[in-house]
Amino acid sequence: MSDSEKEIPKTREEILRINLDARVQEVMHYQINIDNYTLALENIASMNTDERAELSGFADQLRGLLASEKLEQKKAKVMLAVLQQQLED
């Protein structure tokens, strides 16, 4: 049997577990971005007035990205919970 044949999930549970792993990774990636954007905003906030003014457009972009990542992470957590529930049944 080749490697590609071994990797193909055969059962519903195998498929759910693969999807569960992917959702866990997805939630983690969103969290990394959330942490990065939060820290970047904190760094900008700690700068002097001129630097903050110069980076105000970037800070606005970061706030938008932060809000988007938080919302997408919530969606991913819902789907993660659904997968966990299906595996418990």
PDB file with SEQRES, HELIX, SHEET and CRYST1 records, atoms N, CA, C and O in Angstrom:
SEQRES   1 A   89  MET SER ASP SER GLU LYS GLU ILE PRO LYS THR ARG GLU          
SEQRES   2 A   89  GLU ILE LEU ARG ILE ASN LEU ASP ALA ARG VAL GLN GLU          
SEQRES   3 A   89  VAL MET HIS TYR GLN ILE ASN ILE ASP ASN TYR THR LEU          
SEQRES   4 A   89  ALA LEU GLU ASN ILE ALA SER MET ASN THR ASP GLU ARG          
SEQRES   5 A   89  ALA GLU LEU SER GLY PHE ALA ASP GLN LEU ARG GLY LEU          
SEQRES   6 A   89  LEU ALA SER GLU LYS LEU GLU GLN LYS LYS ALA LYS VAL          
SEQRES   7 A   89  MET LEU ALA VAL LEU GLN GLN GLN LEU GLU ASP                  
HELIX    1 AA1 ASP A    3  GLU A    7  1                                   5    
HELIX    2 AA2 ARG A   12  ALA A   45  1                                  34    
HELIX    3 AA3 THR A   49  GLU A   54  1                                   6    
HELIX    4 AA4 SER A   56  GLU A   88  1                                  33    
CRYST1    1.000    1.000    1.000  90.00  90.00  90.00 P 1           1          
ATOM      1  N   MET A   1       0.856  -1.180   0.000  1.00  0.00           N  
ATOM      2  CA  MET A   1       0.000   0.000   0.000  1.00  0.00           C  
ATOM      3  C   MET A   1       0.897   1.237   0.000  1.00  0.00           C  
ATOM      4  O   MET A   1       1.851   1.315   0.774  1.00  0.00           O  
ATOM      5  N   SER A   2       0.593   2.194  -0.860  1.00  0.00           N  
ATOM      6  CA  SER A   2       1.399   3.407  -0.946  1.00  0.00           C  
ATOM      7  C   SER A   2       1.047   4.364   0.195  1.00  0.00           C  
ATOM      8  O   SER A   2       0.028   4.203   0.866  1.00  0.00           O  
ATOM      9  N   ASP A   3       1.910   5.361   0.399  1.00  0.00           N  
ATOM     10  CA  ASP A   3       1.673   6.362   1.450  1.00  0.00           C  
ATOM     11  C   ASP A   3       0.382   7.125   1.215  1.00  0.00           C  
ATOM     12  O   ASP A   3      -0.348   7.421   2.162  1.00  0.00           O  
ATOM     13  N   SER A   4       0.095   7.446  -0.038  1.00  0.00           N  
ATOM     14  CA  SER A   4      -1.112   8.222  -0.327  1.00  0.00           C  
ATOM     15  C   SER A   4      -2.366   7.425   0.016  1.00  0.00           C  
ATOM     16  O   SER A   4      -3.371   8.010   0.422  1.00  0.00           O  
ATOM     17  N   GLU A   5      -2.329   6.119  -0.137  1.00  0.00           N  
ATOM     18  CA  GLU A   5      -3.489   5.296   0.214  1.00  0.00           C  
ATOM     19  C   GLU A   5      -3.674   5.228   1.732  1.00  0.00           C  
ATOM     20  O   GLU A   5      -4.805   5.215   2.216  1.00  0.00           O  
ATOM     21  N   LYS A   6      -2.594   5.185   2.470  1.00  0.00           N  
ATOM     22  CA  LYS A   6      -2.682   5.113   3.928  1.00  0.00           C  
ATOM     23  C   LYS A   6      -3.241   6.395   4.528  1.00  0.00           C  
ATOM     24  O   LYS A   6      -3.868   6.347   5.586  1.00  0.00           O  
ATOM     25  N   GLU A   7      -3.036   7.534   3.887  1.00  0.00           N  
ATOM     26  CA  GLU A   7      -3.444   8.816   4.435  1.00  0.00           C  
ATOM     27  C   GLU A   7      -4.912   9.135   4.211  1.00  0.00           C  
ATOM     28  O   GLU A   7      -5.438  10.055   4.837  1.00  0.00           O  
ATOM     29  N   ILE A   8      -5.579   8.412   3.350  1.00  0.00           N  
ATOM     30  CA  ILE A   8      -6.981   8.693   3.054  1.00  0.00           C  
ATOM     31  C   ILE A   8      -7.842   8.187   4.206  1.00  0.00           C  
ATOM     32  O   ILE A   8      -7.822   6.996   4.519  1.00  0.00           O  
ATOM     33  N   PRO A   9      -8.599   9.086   4.841  1.00  0.00           N  
ATOM     34  CA  PRO A   9      -9.462   8.640   5.946  1.00  0.00           C  
ATOM     35  C   PRO A   9     -10.551   7.697   5.428  1.00  0.00           C  
ATOM     36  O   PRO A   9     -11.119   7.897   4.355  1.00  0.00           O  
ATOM     37  N   LYS A  10     -10.815   6.677   6.218  1.00  0.00           N  
ATOM     38  CA  LYS A  10     -11.759   5.648   5.790  1.00  0.00           C  
ATOM     39  C   LYS A  10     -13.089   5.717   6.529  1.00  0.00           C  
ATOM     40  O   LYS A  10     -14.108   5.246   6.023  1.00  0.00           O  
ATOM     41  N   THR A  11     -13.081   6.289   7.699  1.00  0.00           N  
ATOM     42  CA  THR A  11     -14.304   6.288   8.509  1.00  0.00           C  
ATOM     43  C   THR A  11     -14.723   7.720   8.834  1.00  0.00           C  
ATOM     44  O   THR A  11     -13.945   8.666   8.711  1.00  0.00           O  
ATOM     45  N   ARG A  12     -15.961   7.838   9.247  1.00  0.00           N  
ATOM     46  CA  ARG A  12     -16.495   9.133   9.675  1.00  0.00           C  
ATOM     47  C   ARG A  12     -15.662   9.694  10.824  1.00  0.00           C  
ATOM     48  O   ARG A  12     -15.347  10.884  10.841  1.00  0.00           O  
ATOM     49  N   GLU A  13     -15.306   8.844  11.777  1.00  0.00           N  
ATOM     50  CA  GLU A  13     -14.524   9.286  12.933  1.00  0.00           C  
ATOM     51  C   GLU A  13     -13.147   9.792  12.507  1.00  0.00           C  
ATOM     52  O   GLU A  13     -12.676  10.796  13.039  1.00  0.00           O  
ATOM     53  N   GLU A  14     -12.498   9.124  11.567  1.00  0.00           N  
ATOM     54  CA  GLU A  14     -11.194   9.583  11.080  1.00  0.00           C  
ATOM     55  C   GLU A  14     -11.316  10.973  10.442  1.00  0.00           C  
ATOM     56  O   GLU A  14     -10.486  11.853  10.671  1.00  0.00           O  
ATOM     57  N   ILE A  15     -12.360  11.145   9.645  1.00  0.00           N  
ATOM     58  CA  ILE A  15     -12.576  12.445   8.996  1.00  0.00           C  
ATOM     59  C   ILE A  15     -12.843  13.520  10.038  1.00  0.00           C  
ATOM     60  O   ILE A  15     -12.305  14.623   9.943  1.00  0.00           O  
ATOM     61  N   LEU A  16     -13.673  13.208  11.033  1.00  0.00           N  
ATOM     62  CA  LEU A  16     -13.957  14.173  12.091  1.00  0.00           C  
ATOM     63  C   LEU A  16     -12.699  14.534  12.860  1.00  0.00           C  
ATOM     64  O   LEU A  16     -12.488  15.702  13.189  1.00  0.00           O  
ATOM     65  N   ARG A  17     -11.862  13.550  13.150  1.00  0.00           N  
ATOM     66  CA  ARG A  17     -10.618  13.827  13.894  1.00  0.00           C  
ATOM     67  C   ARG A  17      -9.661  14.706  13.083  1.00  0.00           C  
ATOM     68  O   ARG A  17      -9.004  15.586  13.638  1.00  0.00           O  
ATOM     69  N   ILE A  18      -9.585  14.469  11.787  1.00  0.00           N  
ATOM     70  CA  ILE A  18      -8.745  15.311  10.928  1.00  0.00           C  
ATOM     71  C   ILE A  18      -9.277  16.743  10.932  1.00  0.00           C  
ATOM     72  O   ILE A  18      -8.512  17.701  11.034  1.00  0.00           O  
ATOM     73  N   ASN A  19     -10.597  16.873  10.820  1.00  0.00           N  
ATOM     74  CA  ASN A  19     -11.207  18.204  10.845  1.00  0.00           C  
ATOM     75  C   ASN A  19     -11.039  18.872  12.203  1.00  0.00           C  
ATOM     76  O   ASN A  19     -10.847  20.085  12.280  1.00  0.00           O  
ATOM     77  N   LEU A  20     -11.110  18.089  13.272  1.00  0.00           N  
ATOM     78  CA  LEU A  20     -10.903  18.616  14.616  1.00  0.00           C  
ATOM     79  C   LEU A  20      -9.497  19.196  14.739  1.00  0.00           C  
ATOM     80  O   LEU A  20      -9.319  20.308  15.237  1.00  0.00           O  
ATOM     81  N   ASP A  21      -8.513  18.448  14.289  1.00  0.00           N  
ATOM     82  CA  ASP A  21      -7.125  18.927  14.342  1.00  0.00           C  
ATOM     83  C   ASP A  21      -6.965  20.228  13.552  1.00  0.00           C  
ATOM     84  O   ASP A  21      -6.284  21.155  13.990  1.00  0.00           O  
ATOM     85  N   ALA A  22      -7.601  20.279  12.387  1.00  0.00           N  
ATOM     86  CA  ALA A  22      -7.517  21.485  11.558  1.00  0.00           C  
ATOM     87  C   ALA A  22      -8.158  22.679  12.261  1.00  0.00           C  
ATOM     88  O   ALA A  22      -7.629  23.789  12.191  1.00  0.00           O  
ATOM     89  N   ARG A  23      -9.280  22.473  12.933  1.00  0.00           N  
ATOM     90  CA  ARG A  23      -9.950  23.574  13.652  1.00  0.00           C  
ATOM     91  C   ARG A  23      -9.114  24.043  14.831  1.00  0.00           C  
ATOM     92  O   ARG A  23      -9.049  25.242  15.100  1.00  0.00           O  
ATOM     93  N   VAL A  24      -8.473  23.119  15.539  1.00  0.00           N  
ATOM     94  CA  VAL A  24      -7.602  23.507  16.654  1.00  0.00           C  
ATOM     95  C   VAL A  24      -6.478  24.398  16.124  1.00  0.00           C  
ATOM     96  O   VAL A  24      -6.156  25.421  16.727  1.00  0.00           O  
ATOM     97  N   GLN A  25      -5.887  24.010  15.000  1.00  0.00           N  
ATOM     98  CA  GLN A  25      -4.836  24.816  14.371  1.00  0.00           C  
ATOM     99  C   GLN A  25      -5.371  26.185  13.946  1.00  0.00           C  
ATOM    100  O   GLN A  25      -4.706  27.207  14.120  1.00  0.00           O  
ATOM    101  N   GLU A  26      -6.584  26.188  13.387  1.00  0.00           N  
ATOM    102  CA  GLU A  26      -7.186  27.439  12.933  1.00  0.00           C  
ATOM    103  C   GLU A  26      -7.390  28.409  14.094  1.00  0.00           C  
ATOM    104  O   GLU A  26      -7.068  29.593  13.986  1.00  0.00           O  
ATOM    105  N   VAL A  27      -7.925  27.903  15.200  1.00  0.00           N  
ATOM    106  CA  VAL A  27      -8.135  28.747  16.387  1.00  0.00           C  
ATOM    107  C   VAL A  27      -6.796  29.295  16.880  1.00  0.00           C  
ATOM    108  O   VAL A  27      -6.699  30.459  17.268  1.00  0.00           O  
ATOM    109  N   MET A  28      -5.769  28.450  16.861  1.00  0.00           N  
ATOM    110  CA  MET A  28      -4.452  28.880  17.318  1.00  0.00           C  
ATOM    111  C   MET A  28      -3.885  29.970  16.400  1.00  0.00           C  
ATOM    112  O   MET A  28      -3.294  30.937  16.881  1.00  0.00           O  
ATOM    113  N   HIS A  29      -4.060  29.821  15.100  1.00  0.00           N  
ATOM    114  CA  HIS A  29      -3.558  30.835  14.165  1.00  0.00           C  
ATOM    115  C   HIS A  29      -4.264  32.168  14.383  1.00  0.00           C  
ATOM    116  O   HIS A  29      -3.632  33.223  14.352  1.00  0.00           O  
ATOM    117  N   TYR A  30      -5.572  32.117  14.604  1.00  0.00           N  
ATOM    118  CA  TYR A  30      -6.288  33.360  14.899  1.00  0.00           C  
ATOM    119  C   TYR A  30      -5.735  33.988  16.168  1.00  0.00           C  
ATOM    120  O   TYR A  30      -5.563  35.206  16.228  1.00  0.00           O  
ATOM    121  N   GLN A  31      -5.452  33.168  17.194  1.00  0.00           N  
ATOM    122  CA  GLN A  31      -4.947  33.702  18.453  1.00  0.00           C  
ATOM    123  C   GLN A  31      -3.580  34.345  18.269  1.00  0.00           C  
ATOM    124  O   GLN A  31      -3.297  35.382  18.869  1.00  0.00           O  
ATOM    125  N   ILE A  32      -2.738  33.745  17.452  1.00  0.00           N  
ATOM    126  CA  ILE A  32      -1.418  34.333  17.179  1.00  0.00           C  
ATOM    127  C   ILE A  32      -1.590  35.708  16.545  1.00  0.00           C  
ATOM    128  O   ILE A  32      -0.917  36.663  16.936  1.00  0.00           O  
ATOM    129  N   ASN A  33      -2.487  35.813  15.568  1.00  0.00           N  
ATOM    130  CA  ASN A  33      -2.733  37.115  14.936  1.00  0.00           C  
ATOM    131  C   ASN A  33      -3.317  38.118  15.925  1.00  0.00           C  
ATOM    132  O   ASN A  33      -2.924  39.285  15.933  1.00  0.00           O  
ATOM    133  N   ILE A  34      -4.252  37.668  16.757  1.00  0.00           N  
ATOM    134  CA  ILE A  34      -4.844  38.538  17.775  1.00  0.00           C  
ATOM    135  C   ILE A  34      -3.755  39.074  18.701  1.00  0.00           C  
ATOM    136  O   ILE A  34      -3.713  40.268  18.997  1.00  0.00           O  
ATOM    137  N   ASP A  35      -2.884  38.189  19.149  1.00  0.00           N  
ATOM    138  CA  ASP A  35      -1.783  38.602  20.028  1.00  0.00           C  
ATOM    139  C   ASP A  35      -0.844  39.584  19.324  1.00  0.00           C  
ATOM    140  O   ASP A  35      -0.425  40.582  19.910  1.00  0.00           O  
ATOM    141  N   ASN A  36      -0.519  39.292  18.066  1.00  0.00           N  
ATOM    142  CA  ASN A  36       0.376  40.177  17.306  1.00  0.00           C  
ATOM    143  C   ASN A  36      -0.231  41.567  17.135  1.00  0.00           C  
ATOM    144  O   ASN A  36       0.440  42.572  17.367  1.00  0.00           O  
ATOM    145  N   TYR A  37      -1.488  41.623  16.734  1.00  0.00           N  
ATOM    146  CA  TYR A  37      -2.134  42.921  16.509  1.00  0.00           C  
ATOM    147  C   TYR A  37      -2.276  43.693  17.820  1.00  0.00           C  
ATOM    148  O   TYR A  37      -2.086  44.909  17.850  1.00  0.00           O  
ATOM    149  N   THR A  38      -2.606  42.996  18.890  1.00  0.00           N  
ATOM    150  CA  THR A  38      -2.740  43.645  20.196  1.00  0.00           C  
ATOM    151  C   THR A  38      -1.408  44.246  20.638  1.00  0.00           C  
ATOM    152  O   THR A  38      -1.352  45.390  21.088  1.00  0.00           O  
ATOM    153  N   LEU A  39      -0.346  43.467  20.507  1.00  0.00           N  
ATOM    154  CA  LEU A  39       0.976  43.967  20.895  1.00  0.00           C  
ATOM    155  C   LEU A  39       1.426  45.125  20.006  1.00  0.00           C  
ATOM    156  O   LEU A  39       2.024  46.084  20.493  1.00  0.00           O  
ATOM    157  N   ALA A  40       1.144  45.042  18.722  1.00  0.00           N  
ATOM    158  CA  ALA A  40       1.510  46.130  17.816  1.00  0.00           C  
ATOM    159  C   ALA A  40       0.782  47.415  18.201  1.00  0.00           C  
ATOM    160  O   ALA A  40       1.376  48.493  18.199  1.00  0.00           O  
ATOM    161  N   LEU A  41      -0.499  47.299  18.530  1.00  0.00           N  
ATOM    162  CA  LEU A  41      -1.268  48.479  18.952  1.00  0.00           C  
ATOM    163  C   LEU A  41      -0.723  49.054  20.262  1.00  0.00           C  
ATOM    164  O   LEU A  41      -0.666  50.271  20.438  1.00  0.00           O  
ATOM    165  N   GLU A  42      -0.330  48.176  21.167  1.00  0.00           N  
ATOM    166  CA  GLU A  42       0.266  48.639  22.424  1.00  0.00           C  
ATOM    167  C   GLU A  42       1.588  49.356  22.162  1.00  0.00           C  
ATOM    168  O   GLU A  42       1.885  50.377  22.781  1.00  0.00           O  
ATOM    169  N   ASN A  43       2.378  48.809  21.238  1.00  0.00           N  
ATOM    170  CA  ASN A  43       3.654  49.457  20.898  1.00  0.00           C  
ATOM    171  C   ASN A  43       3.420  50.837  20.300  1.00  0.00           C  
ATOM    172  O   ASN A  43       4.105  51.796  20.655  1.00  0.00           O  
ATOM    173  N   ILE A  44       2.464  50.937  19.406  1.00  0.00           N  
ATOM    174  CA  ILE A  44       2.158  52.230  18.790  1.00  0.00           C  
ATOM    175  C   ILE A  44       1.662  53.212  19.855  1.00  0.00           C  
ATOM    176  O   ILE A  44       2.048  54.381  19.849  1.00  0.00           O  
ATOM    177  N   ALA A  45       0.818  52.745  20.757  1.00  0.00           N  
ATOM    178  CA  ALA A  45       0.278  53.606  21.813  1.00  0.00           C  
ATOM    179  C   ALA A  45       1.376  54.139  22.733  1.00  0.00           C  
ATOM    180  O   ALA A  45       1.229  55.207  23.328  1.00  0.00           O  
ATOM    181  N   SER A  46       2.467  53.398  22.847  1.00  0.00           N  
ATOM    182  CA  SER A  46       3.552  53.820  23.746  1.00  0.00           C  
ATOM    183  C   SER A  46       4.528  54.793  23.077  1.00  0.00           C  
ATOM    184  O   SER A  46       5.432  55.315  23.730  1.00  0.00           O  
ATOM    185  N   MET A  47       4.348  55.032  21.792  1.00  0.00           N  
ATOM    186  CA  MET A  47       5.248  55.934  21.063  1.00  0.00           C  
ATOM    187  C   MET A  47       4.927  57.391  21.364  1.00  0.00           C  
ATOM    188  O   MET A  47       3.876  57.721  21.913  1.00  0.00           O  
ATOM    189  N   ASN A  48       5.866  58.250  20.988  1.00  0.00           N  
ATOM    190  CA  ASN A  48       5.621  59.682  21.196  1.00  0.00           C  
ATOM    191  C   ASN A  48       4.514  60.152  20.247  1.00  0.00           C  
ATOM    192  O   ASN A  48       4.138  59.446  19.311  1.00  0.00           O  
ATOM    193  N   THR A  49       4.012  61.335  20.505  1.00  0.00           N  
ATOM    194  CA  THR A  49       2.858  61.873  19.775  1.00  0.00           C  
ATOM    195  C   THR A  49       3.076  61.907  18.266  1.00  0.00           C  
ATOM    196  O   THR A  49       2.177  61.547  17.505  1.00  0.00           O  
ATOM    197  N   ASP A  50       4.239  62.327  17.830  1.00  0.00           N  
ATOM    198  CA  ASP A  50       4.516  62.418  16.390  1.00  0.00           C  
ATOM    199  C   ASP A  50       4.509  61.037  15.727  1.00  0.00           C  
ATOM    200  O   ASP A  50       3.940  60.857  14.650  1.00  0.00           O  
ATOM    201  N   GLU A  51       5.139  60.080  16.377  1.00  0.00           N  
ATOM    202  CA  GLU A  51       5.165  58.722  15.817  1.00  0.00           C  
ATOM    203  C   GLU A  51       3.765  58.119  15.774  1.00  0.00           C  
ATOM    204  O   GLU A  51       3.384  57.487  14.789  1.00  0.00           O  
ATOM    205  N   ARG A  52       3.005  58.318  16.844  1.00  0.00           N  
ATOM    206  CA  ARG A  52       1.623  57.812  16.878  1.00  0.00           C  
ATOM    207  C   ARG A  52       0.807  58.412  15.741  1.00  0.00           C  
ATOM    208  O   ARG A  52       0.045  57.711  15.074  1.00  0.00           O  
ATOM    209  N   ALA A  53       0.971  59.720  15.525  1.00  0.00           N  
ATOM    210  CA  ALA A  53       0.235  60.392  14.453  1.00  0.00           C  
ATOM    211  C   ALA A  53       0.637  59.825  13.091  1.00  0.00           C  
ATOM    212  O   ALA A  53      -0.205  59.602  12.221  1.00  0.00           O  
ATOM    213  N   GLU A  54       1.917  59.601  12.928  1.00  0.00           N  
ATOM    214  CA  GLU A  54       2.428  59.060  11.666  1.00  0.00           C  
ATOM    215  C   GLU A  54       1.875  57.653  11.390  1.00  0.00           C  
ATOM    216  O   GLU A  54       1.640  57.285  10.238  1.00  0.00           O  
ATOM    217  N   LEU A  55       1.675  56.888  12.443  1.00  0.00           N  
ATOM    218  CA  LEU A  55       1.211  55.506  12.307  1.00  0.00           C  
ATOM    219  C   LEU A  55      -0.289  55.349  12.560  1.00  0.00           C  
ATOM    220  O   LEU A  55      -0.777  54.227  12.700  1.00  0.00           O  
ATOM    221  N   SER A  56      -1.019  56.453  12.620  1.00  0.00           N  
ATOM    222  CA  SER A  56      -2.449  56.366  12.964  1.00  0.00           C  
ATOM    223  C   SER A  56      -3.242  55.553  11.941  1.00  0.00           C  
ATOM    224  O   SER A  56      -4.136  54.795  12.317  1.00  0.00           O  
ATOM    225  N   GLY A  57      -2.928  55.701  10.663  1.00  0.00           N  
ATOM    226  CA  GLY A  57      -3.616  54.910   9.644  1.00  0.00           C  
ATOM    227  C   GLY A  57      -3.337  53.432   9.803  1.00  0.00           C  
ATOM    228  O   GLY A  57      -4.238  52.605   9.667  1.00  0.00           O  
ATOM    229  N   PHE A  58      -2.089  53.098  10.091  1.00  0.00           N  
ATOM    230  CA  PHE A  58      -1.713  51.706  10.325  1.00  0.00           C  
ATOM    231  C   PHE A  58      -2.417  51.165  11.563  1.00  0.00           C  
ATOM    232  O   PHE A  58      -2.897  50.031  11.565  1.00  0.00           O  
ATOM    233  N   ALA A  59      -2.479  51.976  12.615  1.00  0.00           N  
ATOM    234  CA  ALA A  59      -3.171  51.555  13.839  1.00  0.00           C  
ATOM    235  C   ALA A  59      -4.644  51.290  13.559  1.00  0.00           C  
ATOM    236  O   ALA A  59      -5.215  50.337  14.090  1.00  0.00           O  
ATOM    237  N   ASP A  60      -5.260  52.121  12.731  1.00  0.00           N  
ATOM    238  CA  ASP A  60      -6.654  51.889  12.346  1.00  0.00           C  
ATOM    239  C   ASP A  60      -6.798  50.565  11.608  1.00  0.00           C  
ATOM    240  O   ASP A  60      -7.741  49.814  11.856  1.00  0.00           O  
ATOM    241  N   GLN A  61      -5.870  50.276  10.707  1.00  0.00           N  
ATOM    242  CA  GLN A  61      -5.892  48.993   9.991  1.00  0.00           C  
ATOM    243  C   GLN A  61      -5.771  47.832  10.969  1.00  0.00           C  
ATOM    244  O   GLN A  61      -6.483  46.834  10.858  1.00  0.00           O  
ATOM    245  N   LEU A  62      -4.862  47.974  11.926  1.00  0.00           N  
ATOM    246  CA  LEU A  62      -4.655  46.915  12.918  1.00  0.00           C  
ATOM    247  C   LEU A  62      -5.915  46.690  13.751  1.00  0.00           C  
ATOM    248  O   LEU A  62      -6.265  45.547  14.045  1.00  0.00           O  
ATOM    249  N   ARG A  63      -6.597  47.767  14.133  1.00  0.00           N  
ATOM    250  CA  ARG A  63      -7.833  47.624  14.902  1.00  0.00           C  
ATOM    251  C   ARG A  63      -8.893  46.879  14.093  1.00  0.00           C  
ATOM    252  O   ARG A  63      -9.623  46.049  14.636  1.00  0.00           O  
ATOM    253  N   GLY A  64      -8.977  47.174  12.800  1.00  0.00           N  
ATOM    254  CA  GLY A  64      -9.914  46.460  11.939  1.00  0.00           C  
ATOM    255  C   GLY A  64      -9.553  44.987  11.807  1.00  0.00           C  
ATOM    256  O   GLY A  64     -10.421  44.116  11.875  1.00  0.00           O  
ATOM    257  N   LEU A  65      -8.266  44.717  11.619  1.00  0.00           N  
ATOM    258  CA  LEU A  65      -7.806  43.331  11.528  1.00  0.00           C  
ATOM    259  C   LEU A  65      -8.047  42.583  12.833  1.00  0.00           C  
ATOM    260  O   LEU A  65      -8.448  41.419  12.826  1.00  0.00           O  
ATOM    261  N   LEU A  66      -7.802  43.254  13.942  1.00  0.00           N  
ATOM    262  CA  LEU A  66      -8.007  42.644  15.254  1.00  0.00           C  
ATOM    263  C   LEU A  66      -9.469  42.255  15.449  1.00  0.00           C  
ATOM    264  O   LEU A  66      -9.765  41.146  15.896  1.00  0.00           O  
ATOM    265  N   ALA A  67     -10.367  43.147  15.121  1.00  0.00           N  
ATOM    266  CA  ALA A  67     -11.796  42.853  15.250  1.00  0.00           C  
ATOM    267  C   ALA A  67     -12.192  41.686  14.351  1.00  0.00           C  
ATOM    268  O   ALA A  67     -12.962  40.817  14.758  1.00  0.00           O  
ATOM    269  N   SER A  68     -11.671  41.671  13.147  1.00  0.00           N  
ATOM    270  CA  SER A  68     -11.978  40.599  12.197  1.00  0.00           C  
ATOM    271  C   SER A  68     -11.453  39.255  12.689  1.00  0.00           C  
ATOM    272  O   SER A  68     -12.161  38.250  12.623  1.00  0.00           O  
ATOM    273  N   GLU A  69     -10.236  39.232  13.173  1.00  0.00           N  
ATOM    274  CA  GLU A  69      -9.644  37.986  13.673  1.00  0.00           C  
ATOM    275  C   GLU A  69     -10.420  37.449  14.873  1.00  0.00           C  
ATOM    276  O   GLU A  69     -10.627  36.241  14.992  1.00  0.00           O  
ATOM    277  N   LYS A  70     -10.849  38.343  15.760  1.00  0.00           N  
ATOM    278  CA  LYS A  70     -11.627  37.907  16.926  1.00  0.00           C  
ATOM    279  C   LYS A  70     -12.946  37.288  16.498  1.00  0.00           C  
ATOM    280  O   LYS A  70     -13.362  36.271  17.054  1.00  0.00           O  
ATOM    281  N   LEU A  71     -13.606  37.885  15.522  1.00  0.00           N  
ATOM    282  CA  LEU A  71     -14.869  37.344  15.034  1.00  0.00           C  
ATOM    283  C   LEU A  71     -14.655  35.996  14.352  1.00  0.00           C  
ATOM    284  O   LEU A  71     -15.402  35.049  14.595  1.00  0.00           O  
ATOM    285  N   GLU A  72     -13.650  35.912  13.511  1.00  0.00           N  
ATOM    286  CA  GLU A  72     -13.384  34.648  12.810  1.00  0.00           C  
ATOM    287  C   GLU A  72     -12.980  33.551  13.787  1.00  0.00           C  
ATOM    288  O   GLU A  72     -13.321  32.385  13.586  1.00  0.00           O  
ATOM    289  N   GLN A  73     -12.259  33.913  14.841  1.00  0.00           N  
ATOM    290  CA  GLN A  73     -11.884  32.921  15.843  1.00  0.00           C  
ATOM    291  C   GLN A  73     -13.128  32.401  16.567  1.00  0.00           C  
ATOM    292  O   GLN A  73     -13.223  31.210  16.860  1.00  0.00           O  
ATOM    293  N   LYS A  74     -14.069  33.285  16.852  1.00  0.00           N  
ATOM    294  CA  LYS A  74     -15.318  32.842  17.495  1.00  0.00           C  
ATOM    295  C   LYS A  74     -16.048  31.835  16.612  1.00  0.00           C  
ATOM    296  O   LYS A  74     -16.565  30.834  17.107  1.00  0.00           O  
ATOM    297  N   LYS A  75     -16.091  32.096  15.317  1.00  0.00           N  
ATOM    298  CA  LYS A  75     -16.736  31.173  14.387  1.00  0.00           C  
ATOM    299  C   LYS A  75     -16.017  29.824  14.393  1.00  0.00           C  
ATOM    300  O   LYS A  75     -16.652  28.770  14.429  1.00  0.00           O  
ATOM    301  N   ALA A  76     -14.690  29.871  14.357  1.00  0.00           N  
ATOM    302  CA  ALA A  76     -13.902  28.636  14.359  1.00  0.00           C  
ATOM    303  C   ALA A  76     -14.116  27.858  15.653  1.00  0.00           C  
ATOM    304  O   ALA A  76     -14.152  26.627  15.634  1.00  0.00           O  
ATOM    305  N   LYS A  77     -14.259  28.559  16.774  1.00  0.00           N  
ATOM    306  CA  LYS A  77     -14.507  27.883  18.050  1.00  0.00           C  
ATOM    307  C   LYS A  77     -15.865  27.201  18.064  1.00  0.00           C  
ATOM    308  O   LYS A  77     -16.013  26.127  18.647  1.00  0.00           O  
ATOM    309  N   VAL A  78     -16.856  27.812  17.429  1.00  0.00           N  
ATOM    310  CA  VAL A  78     -18.176  27.182  17.330  1.00  0.00           C  
ATOM    311  C   VAL A  78     -18.052  25.868  16.560  1.00  0.00           C  
ATOM    312  O   VAL A  78     -18.575  24.838  16.985  1.00  0.00           O  
ATOM    313  N   MET A  79     -17.358  25.915  15.430  1.00  0.00           N  
ATOM    314  CA  MET A  79     -17.206  24.715  14.618  1.00  0.00           C  
ATOM    315  C   MET A  79     -16.353  23.663  15.321  1.00  0.00           C  
ATOM    316  O   MET A  79     -16.590  22.465  15.168  1.00  0.00           O  
ATOM    317  N   LEU A  80     -15.371  24.103  16.082  1.00  0.00           N  
ATOM    318  CA  LEU A  80     -14.559  23.182  16.877  1.00  0.00           C  
ATOM    319  C   LEU A  80     -15.429  22.471  17.898  1.00  0.00           C  
ATOM    320  O   LEU A  80     -15.312  21.257  18.071  1.00  0.00           O  
ATOM    321  N   ALA A  81     -16.289  23.199  18.569  1.00  0.00           N  
ATOM    322  CA  ALA A  81     -17.189  22.601  19.555  1.00  0.00           C  
ATOM    323  C   ALA A  81     -18.142  21.597  18.909  1.00  0.00           C  
ATOM    324  O   ALA A  81     -18.458  20.564  19.499  1.00  0.00           O  
ATOM    325  N   VAL A  82     -18.592  21.904  17.705  1.00  0.00           N  
ATOM    326  CA  VAL A  82     -19.466  20.993  16.979  1.00  0.00           C  
ATOM    327  C   VAL A  82     -18.744  19.684  16.657  1.00  0.00           C  
ATOM    328  O   VAL A  82     -19.307  18.601  16.814  1.00  0.00           O  
ATOM    329  N   LEU A  83     -17.517  19.794  16.215  1.00  0.00           N  
ATOM    330  CA  LEU A  83     -16.742  18.592  15.916  1.00  0.00           C  
ATOM    331  C   LEU A  83     -16.486  17.771  17.170  1.00  0.00           C  
ATOM    332  O   LEU A  83     -16.585  16.544  17.147  1.00  0.00           O  
ATOM    333  N   GLN A  84     -16.158  18.450  18.266  1.00  0.00           N  
ATOM    334  CA  GLN A  84     -15.948  17.744  19.533  1.00  0.00           C  
ATOM    335  C   GLN A  84     -17.223  17.026  19.955  1.00  0.00           C  
ATOM    336  O   GLN A  84     -17.177  15.890  20.426  1.00  0.00           O  
ATOM    337  N   GLN A  85     -18.352  17.687  19.786  1.00  0.00           N  
ATOM    338  CA  GLN A  85     -19.633  17.091  20.146  1.00  0.00           C  
ATOM    339  C   GLN A  85     -19.908  15.846  19.302  1.00  0.00           C  
ATOM    340  O   GLN A  85     -20.359  14.827  19.826  1.00  0.00           O  
ATOM    341  N   GLN A  86     -19.643  15.924  18.026  1.00  0.00           N  
ATOM    342  CA  GLN A  86     -19.869  14.778  17.152  1.00  0.00           C  
ATOM    343  C   GLN A  86     -18.978  13.596  17.514  1.00  0.00           C  
ATOM    344  O   GLN A  86     -19.393  12.443  17.407  1.00  0.00           O  
ATOM    345  N   LEU A  87     -17.767  13.883  17.937  1.00  0.00           N  
ATOM    346  CA  LEU A  87     -16.858  12.797  18.327  1.00  0.00           C  
ATOM    347  C   LEU A  87     -17.256  12.167  19.657  1.00  0.00           C  
ATOM    348  O   LEU A  87     -16.916  11.014  19.922  1.00  0.00           O  
ATOM    349  N   GLU A  88     -17.974  12.914  20.495  1.00  0.00           N  
ATOM    350  CA  GLU A  88     -18.429  12.377  21.769  1.00  0.00           C  
ATOM    351  C   GLU A  88     -19.663  11.489  21.614  1.00  0.00           C  
ATOM    352  O   GLU A  88     -19.898  10.584  22.414  1.00  0.00           O  
ATOM    353  N   ASP A  89     -20.442  11.764  20.575  1.00  0.00           N  
ATOM    354  CA  ASP A  89     -21.676  10.995  20.351  1.00  0.00           C  
ATOM    355  C   ASP A  89     -21.408   9.571  19.933  1.00  0.00           C  
ATOM    356  O   ASP A  89     -22.346   8.806  19.710  1.00  0.00           O  
TER     357      ASP A  89                                                      
END                                                                             
